[in-house]
Every structure is written in structure tokens, then in C-alpha cells.
Amino acid sequence: MAKDQSRTEKFIIYHNPRCTKSRNACQLFDTKGIPFEVREYLKDPPTAEEIKSLLQKLNLTAHQVIRTNEDIYKLNFKGKELTNDQWIQVIVQNPILLERPIVVRGNMAVIARPIENLDVFF
């Protein structure tokens, strides 16, 4: 994708309104006057294909985007050796485990923890 074309692509924030970091990311875009689309991934969970696409853009494995401090992880998945595809299915079935916020623009994505990770877009 041409660099100037990616500048015209909209930002998408995988957002959980209960998460302070996620709210901070939205506030940063609002403050900068940059339009963005919110994807409340707990209400509208990503499919396995969407997660695979996110992982490719993040250049991470599925296990690297899992919130390992969540109780559901600790109770059901901690210490398990799963393939990347199996971890993707875990996220599909338990979207609360997806790290947040994830900000996507074109073929690039970052986890905005800390919020300074978004500097790559500006």
C-alpha cells in the first residue's frame, strides 16, 4: 500500500469502554481532531479471520495479545501449550482476553499500552 494512501485510511480502535487505557486512546484522537471508528469488541467480537489479520498487522502471536491477568485466563488457560490457531479460537470464544486498546490504520496496528505507542501514527 502506498504511504500516502495509508494516510487516508480511517483509524479503528478495538475498544472496551470500561478500560481506562482504551478511553484514553479515544480521548487522544478526539483531542487531536482525528476521526476514528470504535469497535466495541466485547459487543461485536472479532472473527478468527479478523484476529489473524490483526496479528499480522501487529506482528505478534495470538498468545502475545492475550490478557493473562484476566481470571478466565488464570482459571482455564494458564500454563497450557496451544498452537497459534488454538489461541485464536480462545480469543474468539473469550474476547475479554484480547489486549486493548488495539489501534489499526491500514496495514499497521499497535497496542496502545502505553498510549505513547500511538506516536508511530503521528
C-alpha positions in Angstrom: 0.0 0.0 0.0 1.3 3.4 -0.9 2.3 5.5 2.1 0.0 8.4 1.1 -2.9 6.0 0.7 -2.5 4.7 4.2 -2.8 8.3 5.4 -6.3 8.4 4.1 -7.4 5.2 5.8 -9.5 5.6 8.9 -8.4 4.6 12.4 -10.2 1.8 14.1 -9.9 1.4 17.8 -10.7 -2.0 19.4 -12.3 -0.5 22.5 -13.6 -1.6 25.8 -15.4 1.4 27.4 -14.6 0.1 30.9 -10.9 0.3 30.3 -9.0 3.5 31.2 -6.3 2.9 28.6 -8.9 2.4 25.9 -10.8 5.5 26.9 -7.5 7.4 26.9 -6.8 6.3 23.3 -10.2 7.6 22.2 -9.7 10.8 24.0 -6.3 11.3 22.3 -7.9 11.0 18.9 -10.7 13.4 19.9 -8.3 15.9 21.3 -6.2 15.8 18.0 -9.4 16.1 16.0 -8.7 12.8 14.2 -11.7 10.8 13.1 -11.8 7.2 14.2 -14.2 4.3 14.3 -14.8 2.4 17.6 -15.1 -1.3 17.6 -16.5 -2.4 20.9 -15.1 -5.9 20.6 -17.0 -7.3 23.6 -20.3 -6.4 21.9 -19.1 -7.2 18.4 -16.4 -9.8 18.8 -13.8 -10.3 16.1 -13.9 -13.4 14.0 -10.9 -15.8 13.7 -10.0 -14.2 10.4 -10.2 -10.7 11.8 -7.9 -11.8 14.7 -5.4 -13.3 12.2 -5.4 -10.0 10.3 -4.9 -8.0 13.5 -2.0 -10.3 14.5 -0.4 -9.9 11.1 -0.6 -6.1 11.4 0.7 -6.2 15.0 3.4 -8.7 14.0 2.5 -10.7 17.2 1.3 -14.2 18.0 -2.1 -14.8 19.5 -0.7 -15.6 22.9 1.1 -12.2 22.9 -2.2 -10.3 22.7 -3.9 -12.2 25.5 -4.6 -10.5 28.8 -3.0 -13.1 31.1 -4.2 -11.3 34.3 -7.9 -12.0 33.5 -9.5 -14.6 35.8 -10.8 -16.6 32.8 -7.2 -17.0 31.6 -5.8 -17.9 35.0 -8.6 -20.5 35.6 -8.8 -22.1 32.2 -5.7 -21.4 30.1 -2.6 -20.6 32.2 0.2 -23.0 31.6 -1.5 -24.6 28.5 0.6 -25.2 25.4 -1.7 -24.3 22.5 -1.0 -23.6 18.8 -1.4 -20.1 17.5 -4.7 -21.2 15.8 -5.9 -22.6 19.1 -5.1 -19.4 20.9 -7.0 -17.5 18.3 -10.1 -19.7 19.0 -9.6 -19.0 22.7 -9.8 -15.3 21.9 -12.8 -15.8 19.6 -14.7 -17.6 22.4 -13.4 -15.2 25.1 -13.0 -11.8 23.6 -12.4 -10.3 27.1 -8.9 -11.9 26.8 -7.9 -9.6 23.8 -5.5 -6.9 24.8 -6.7 -3.4 24.5 -6.8 -0.9 23.0 -5.6 -2.0 19.6 -5.5 0.8 17.1 -5.5 -0.1 13.4 -4.9 2.0 10.4 -4.4 0.4 7.0 -1.9 -2.4 7.3 -0.5 -1.2 10.6 -1.7 -1.8 14.2 -0.4 -1.2 17.7 -1.4 -2.0 21.2 -1.8 1.4 22.8 -0.3 0.3 26.2 1.3 2.7 26.9 -0.5 5.4 25.0 2.9 6.6 23.6 2.8 3.5 21.3 0.4 5.6 19.2 3.2 8.0 18.3 4.0 5.8 15.3 0.8 7.1 13.7 1.5 10.8 14.2 
